[in-house]
Structure formats: C-alpha cells, structure tokens
Amino acid sequence: MKIFVTGGSGFIGGHVIEVLAAEHSVVAMARSDRSAERVTGYGAEPVRCALDTIEPAHLDGVDAVVHCAAFVEEWGTREQFWSANVDGTTRVLEAARAAGVGRFIHVGTEAALFDGHDLVEVDETQPYPVRHRFYYSESKAEAERRVLAANSGQFHTVSIRPRMVWGPRDTTVLPVVLRMIDSGQWRWIDGGRPLTSVTHVRNLVEGIRLALDRGEGGNAYFVVDAERSTIRQMITELAATQHRTPPDASIPSALARPVAWAVDTLWGLLRLSAPPPMTHFAVSMMASTVTICGDKAREELGYEPVVSREAGLAELAEMSSTTGAG
C-alpha cells in the first residue's frame, strides 16, 4: 500500500511513518527542507507541499492518507486554529478524493467533545457540544465532522481519537510540564485529583495501523491506554522520567477557571502572540475528569495497547539517562 502522511515531521506523524514504513511505501508532506530531512529520517519519501498548497497530483498513486497535521499550540487565534485544522483538513480531503485515494485516516481528539465539563466513560455516541468554548476543540470537531461526512463507497473516511498523547519525542504535554516546573509556575488544579485516560503514541499508531484495514468508513474510534489514573499520578510519573518532581502547590478550580478566562480575554484584546501564563483550555482540562471507553476500537478494529504505562515510562526514563536530559 502507498500511504501519504501529513504532519510527518511532527510528534505523532513521525511515529506513524516509522511504523508504517516497515510494511508499506510511505510518502509524506514536507513544507520545508527541514521537514523533508526529518520525514526522510523516519523512513518516508518527502513530497514538497503544505496544507494550503496540496493538489491531487501530490497524491498520485496513493492508496491511503493518514492526516496527522494540526495546529496544537498552547495559544492562538480562532483564525489560526480554523485555518490549519478545518480549512487544511478540507483541502487534504478534497485532494485525496480527487486523486482517487481509497482511504482517509484522520487523527482526531477527545477534545472535540470537550466544553469544559467532565467527560466520564464517554464513547463514540457522545455528541459534539452544542456550543464550543475553546478554539482547538471547535476546530477539531468541525474537521472531524467534515472527514466523516466525506465517507462514500469509494472513499472510506475514519477518525482515530486519542486522549493526551505521550511518549518519545512528545512536543505538547511533557515539555510544557517541565518548563512550568523549572520556572516555578507549576500548580495543581484541585490537587490533581481528576481522573484521566491517556494514549501512548505507539498505541495511537497501532489504532491507525488497524484502521487502514478494518476501520468502518464514516466512524470515529477512541484509542487509549489500558491504564487510567489521576492527573496528578500521570504527570508526576512523566516528570519523574526527566528527574523532576512537581511541587505540591495547588489552587481550586473555582478560582483557577475564572482567572484563566480573564487572562485569555486580556491576551486576546491585547493581541499578544506569546502564550499567557495560563490558558482557559489548559486549566479546564486539568480541572476535569476525562475518561474514555475504548470498547468500539477493541471490538471493531481488534485494538489492544502495544505499550503499557510501565513500559512507556521506563523507556522515557532510559532515554533521559542515555541522552543526559533532565
């Protein structure tokens, strides 16, 4: 199978390439020389294009697309989130359909369902919020809607939804935690007591790999680790792999949420590009229980985690010791 990967120079996309290249011919979107060098190193042939320039010709002979590219920054405008996550996804969809690609795998997120309240044992029947509070959630929900609506007899579209992806080369969760610990900014919300599901990056890739063959077109699938824990336990264990210990300091969500909302509002009014010290989205996530039921992926994809929590943490600790990080 010839597979085209977007976002291949990034955290998730790089792992996707490494695994799929062992069994398939993989080509990957490369926006720059640096991106081309990185995807080549992971095992893909670079195709010079971007989300806003992709054409059907870039997908010549491609059997399946794995769409990992997304705007997942701590802070940004609605236009930035919408342009990358909705308009970008739409252009890749249209190019793939026009090129005769048979299968489209979209990397979604549980955040598409998140409106600031707890999500307890949610499955794929959970509806999107009527009103979104966060640009990232809004844009990823709309992107997923468009992907699943594009499903047809000749063009099978599937969305794989992880929750809080972690693992080697993470650029989103662990680096932010370490930066906040090192700067003295880290605070737990409600003591870190909310429960959470998470997804090791190679478990996510396993779900994607299975969806290439078994995913039912027009469907979303949650893919998560077998283990779940409190946010405090997970973050503490992740930080420990880099020889850090988060402080015990905590603030109540009843205070943190309105303060974060006010900071978001101020940053938006001042049009500041640097991320604020706290965002409403991050605080709401830290203050909310988010646990996922993964039965559908197990039953329809045959998904089982390939990396346990213990093994994943041990690998991160070993990598840190080897490289001298931390």
C-alpha positions as MATLAB code, in Angstrom:
seq = 'MKIFVTGGSGFIGGHVIEVLAAEHSVVAMARSDRSAERVTGYGAEPVRCALDTIEPAHLDGVDAVVHCAAFVEEWGTREQFWSANVDGTTRVLEAARAAGVGRFIHVGTEAALFDGHDLVEVDETQPYPVRHRFYYSESKAEAERRVLAANSGQFHTVSIRPRMVWGPRDTTVLPVVLRMIDSGQWRWIDGGRPLTSVTHVRNLVEGIRLALDRGEGGNAYFVVDAERSTIRQMITELAATQHRTPPDASIPSALARPVAWAVDTLWGLLRLSAPPPMTHFAVSMMASTVTICGDKAREELGYEPVVSREAGLAELAEMSSTTGAG';
ca = [
       0.000    0.000    0.000;
       1.206    3.532   -0.746;
       0.402    5.829    2.170;
       0.627    9.629    2.304;
       1.205   11.155    5.764;
       0.626   14.785    6.711;
       2.383   16.184    9.761;
       5.105   13.588    9.307;
       7.838   15.790   10.748;
       5.900   16.148   13.989;
       5.493   14.053   17.117;
       2.641   11.767   16.059;
       3.361   11.780   12.333;
       6.987   10.755   12.839;
       5.935    7.678   14.802;
       3.291    6.874   12.173;
       5.937    6.913    9.439;
       8.373    4.761   11.409;
       5.796    2.018   11.953;
       4.043    2.074    8.567;
       7.276    2.288    6.558;
       8.170   -1.202    7.779;
       5.246   -2.648    5.802;
       4.249   -0.039    3.223;
       5.573    2.573    0.839;
       5.231    5.871    2.727;
       5.382    9.384    1.320;
       4.972   12.445    3.488;
       4.100   16.111    3.178;
       7.194   18.302    3.588;
       6.778   22.077    3.792;
      10.494   22.858    4.010;
      13.967   21.398    3.646;
      13.989   20.726    7.376;
      10.673   18.851    7.195;
      11.922   16.865    4.197;
      15.044   15.862    6.105;
      13.033   14.743    9.130;
      10.464   12.645    7.266;
      13.264   11.048    5.249;
      14.953   10.117    8.517;
      11.764    8.468    9.740;
      11.518    6.396    6.548;
       9.263    8.331    4.150;
       9.832    9.926    0.777;
       9.159   13.681    1.070;
       6.556   15.366   -1.139;
       7.036   19.134   -1.217;
       3.665   20.685   -0.423;
       1.726   22.136    2.504;
      -1.857   22.146    3.784;
      -2.621   25.267    1.755;
      -0.884   24.121   -1.445;
      -1.699   20.417   -1.677;
      -3.088   19.242   -5.030;
      -4.333   15.872   -6.320;
      -1.043   15.490   -8.208;
       0.808   15.294   -4.903;
      -1.200   12.137   -4.136;
      -0.543   10.301   -7.380;
      -0.800    6.545   -6.826;
      -1.628    6.924   -3.117;
      -3.956    4.319   -1.613;
      -4.485    5.891    1.810;
      -3.906    9.191    3.595;
      -3.074    9.467    7.294;
      -3.774   13.067    8.286;
      -1.768   13.982   11.404;
      -1.107   17.665   10.739;
      -2.862   20.081   13.082;
      -2.439   23.334   14.949;
      -1.994   22.168   18.556;
      -0.382   25.211   20.127;
      -0.943   26.401   23.686;
      -2.238   29.717   22.394;
      -3.581   31.091   19.133;
      -6.383   32.960   17.427;
      -9.550   31.364   16.164;
      -8.329   32.086   12.630;
      -5.104   30.137   13.225;
      -6.918   27.105   14.624;
      -9.604   27.182   11.933;
      -7.182   27.742    9.046;
      -4.987   24.774    9.901;
      -7.428   22.330   11.435;
     -10.567   22.931    9.360;
      -9.505   24.548    6.097;
      -6.307   22.491    5.968;
      -8.147   19.229    6.583;
     -10.737   20.148    3.963;
      -8.048   20.763    1.330;
      -6.362   17.431    2.059;
      -9.753   15.688    1.896;
     -10.618   17.283   -1.441;
      -7.219   16.499   -2.930;
      -7.409   12.883   -1.761;
     -10.889   12.368   -3.148;
      -9.940   13.943   -6.480;
      -6.821   11.756   -6.676;
      -8.861    8.584   -6.213;
      -7.450    7.739   -2.785;
      -9.472    4.936   -1.245;
      -8.994    5.535    2.486;
      -8.544    8.590    4.705;
      -7.499    8.262    8.363;
      -7.870   11.429   10.410;
      -6.118   11.875   13.752;
      -8.849   13.358   15.888;
      -9.043   14.001   19.617;
     -11.380   13.649   22.562;
     -11.058   17.435   22.861;
     -13.573   17.697   20.021;
     -16.184   16.757   22.645;
     -14.819   18.901   25.462;
     -16.655   22.028   26.577;
     -15.059   22.474   29.979;
     -17.095   19.857   31.851;
     -16.250   16.308   32.928;
     -16.364   13.557   30.311;
     -16.882   10.325   32.233;
     -16.610    6.970   30.455;
     -17.553    8.610   27.162;
     -17.750    6.572   23.981;
     -18.355    7.376   20.332;
     -22.059    8.034   20.897;
     -21.207   11.207   22.842;
     -22.407   14.190   20.744;
     -20.328   17.241   19.955;
     -21.102   20.168   22.276;
     -23.854   22.496   21.108;
     -21.562   25.396   21.961;
     -17.774   25.210   21.995;
     -15.737   27.212   24.498;
     -12.284   26.562   23.041;
     -10.873   27.259   19.586;
      -8.940   23.995   19.449;
     -11.972   21.903   20.377;
     -14.211   23.773   17.940;
     -11.785   23.402   15.039;
     -11.051   19.720   15.637;
     -14.758   18.921   15.968;
     -15.556   20.652   12.679;
     -12.611   18.983   10.936;
     -13.794   15.570   12.120;
     -17.371   16.300   11.037;
     -16.139   17.059    7.529;
     -13.939   13.972    7.404;
     -16.726   11.599    8.437;
     -19.287   13.321    6.201;
     -16.997   12.752    3.204;
     -17.272    8.971    3.551;
     -18.608    7.155    0.495;
     -18.493    3.773   -1.178;
     -15.242    4.652   -2.915;
     -13.727    6.909   -0.268;
     -13.653    5.461    3.253;
     -13.008    8.007    5.993;
     -12.227    7.228    9.634;
     -11.235    9.325   12.657;
      -8.999    7.914   15.382;
      -9.375    9.776   18.672;
      -6.576    9.607   21.270;
      -6.542   11.358   24.641;
      -3.449   13.246   25.917;
      -0.804   11.621   23.709;
       2.535   10.940   25.411;
       5.781    9.138   24.656;
       9.167    9.670   22.988;
       9.609   12.998   21.157;
       6.467   14.464   22.774;
       6.206   18.171   21.943;
       2.952   19.005   23.723;
       2.468   17.534   27.218;
       5.792   16.769   28.900;
       7.780   19.786   27.607;
       5.119   22.171   28.954;
       5.082   20.421   32.328;
       8.878   20.561   32.599;
       9.018   24.209   31.613;
       6.450   25.144   34.243;
       8.196   23.114   36.946;
      11.579   24.612   36.103;
      10.202   28.150   36.069;
       8.360   27.705   39.348;
       4.974   28.228   37.684;
       3.559   24.733   38.188;
       0.367   24.455   40.218;
      -2.033   21.562   40.505;
      -5.723   22.264   39.977;
      -7.822   20.751   42.772;
      -4.751   18.821   43.874;
      -4.593   16.928   40.568;
      -7.442   14.667   41.698;
      -9.467   14.452   38.439;
      -9.195   11.125   36.624;
      -7.840   10.815   33.110;
      -7.340    8.386   30.258;
      -4.198    8.850   28.161;
      -2.725    7.416   24.941;
       0.875    6.381   24.385;
       1.930    7.479   20.917;
       2.661    3.941   19.754;
      -0.765    2.794   20.933;
      -2.237    5.591   18.817;
      -0.171    4.407   15.841;
      -1.440    0.868   16.418;
      -5.016    2.156   16.195;
      -4.174    3.985   12.965;
      -2.478    0.898   11.529;
      -5.533   -1.239   12.238;
      -7.908    1.399   10.855;
      -6.143    1.259    7.490;
      -7.594   -2.223    7.036;
     -10.513   -2.593    9.416;
     -12.000    0.785   10.217;
     -15.634    1.168    9.181;
     -15.988    4.193    6.908;
     -17.752    7.191    8.433;
     -16.855    6.170   12.003;
     -14.756    7.570   14.832;
     -12.824    5.344   17.242;
     -11.348    6.186   20.633;
      -7.871    4.700   21.138;
      -6.490    4.855   24.693;
      -4.097    3.053   27.019;
      -5.386    0.260   29.223;
      -4.469    2.160   32.386;
      -6.066    5.286   33.796;
      -5.148    7.339   36.834;
      -5.466   10.719   38.452;
      -3.921   13.618   36.572;
      -1.509   14.042   39.479;
      -0.246   10.472   39.231;
       0.253   10.626   35.467;
       2.010   13.998   35.428;
       4.174   13.075   38.423;
       5.269    9.833   36.766;
       6.019   11.590   33.480;
       8.049   14.300   35.210;
       9.980   11.678   37.195;
      11.323   10.184   33.953;
      13.117   13.520   33.470;
      14.261   13.749   37.107;
      11.696   16.379   38.085;
       9.167   16.478   40.903;
       6.159   18.803   40.604;
       5.591   20.886   43.746;
       2.578   20.225   45.949;
       1.150   23.729   45.456;
      -2.473   23.653   44.309;
      -5.272   26.092   43.556;
      -9.010   25.364   43.464;
     -10.672   25.158   40.080;
     -13.335   27.605   41.287;
     -10.588   30.241   41.333;
      -8.377   28.996   38.501;
     -11.105   28.812   35.851;
     -12.327   32.449   36.029;
      -8.769   33.752   36.360;
      -7.663   31.776   33.277;
     -10.691   33.001   31.337;
      -9.830   36.601   32.260;
      -6.198   36.097   31.211;
      -7.316   34.600   27.883;
      -9.598   37.577   27.306;
      -6.865   40.097   28.131;
      -4.332   38.378   25.860;
      -6.866   38.391   23.032;
      -7.706   42.064   23.489;
      -4.016   42.984   23.517;
      -3.348   40.683   20.531;
      -0.331   39.165   22.247;
       1.367   36.350   20.329;
       3.266   34.776   23.223;
       1.187   32.246   25.201;
      -0.238   33.520   28.500;
       0.973   32.017   31.783;
      -2.259   30.023   31.940;
      -4.993   29.343   29.393;
      -8.658   28.626   29.993;
      -8.395   25.448   27.912;
      -5.402   24.044   29.827;
      -6.884   24.884   33.226;
     -10.249   23.362   32.272;
      -8.539   20.183   31.085;
      -6.535   19.917   34.311;
      -9.681   20.522   36.368;
     -11.876   17.955   34.578;
     -12.218   14.199   34.719;
     -11.874   12.789   31.204;
     -12.144    9.009   30.985;
     -12.721    7.093   27.780;
     -14.442    3.805   26.962;
     -12.439    2.117   24.206;
     -14.736   -0.866   23.577;
     -15.543    0.079   19.995;
     -11.900    0.075   18.880;
     -11.329   -3.271   20.568;
     -14.406   -4.849   19.023;
     -14.269   -3.399   15.502;
     -10.553   -2.772   14.957;
      -9.161   -5.553   17.128;
      -7.206   -2.904   19.026;
      -5.152   -3.768   22.087;
      -2.467   -1.490   23.534;
       1.041   -2.463   22.428;
       2.803   -0.340   25.097;
       1.886   -0.464   28.788;
       2.119    2.549   31.091;
       5.017    0.921   32.967;
       6.977    0.129   29.794;
       6.377    3.555   28.286;
       7.582    5.359   31.402;
      10.625    3.095   31.673;
      11.541    3.880   28.061;
      11.324    7.631   28.670;
      13.497    7.312   31.781;
      16.078    5.250   29.917;
      16.161    7.735   27.039;
      16.670   10.581   29.503;
      19.556    8.786   31.157;
      21.150    7.925   27.820;
      20.953   11.449   26.434;
      21.720   13.156   29.722;
      18.424   15.070   29.578;
      16.984   16.464   32.782;
];
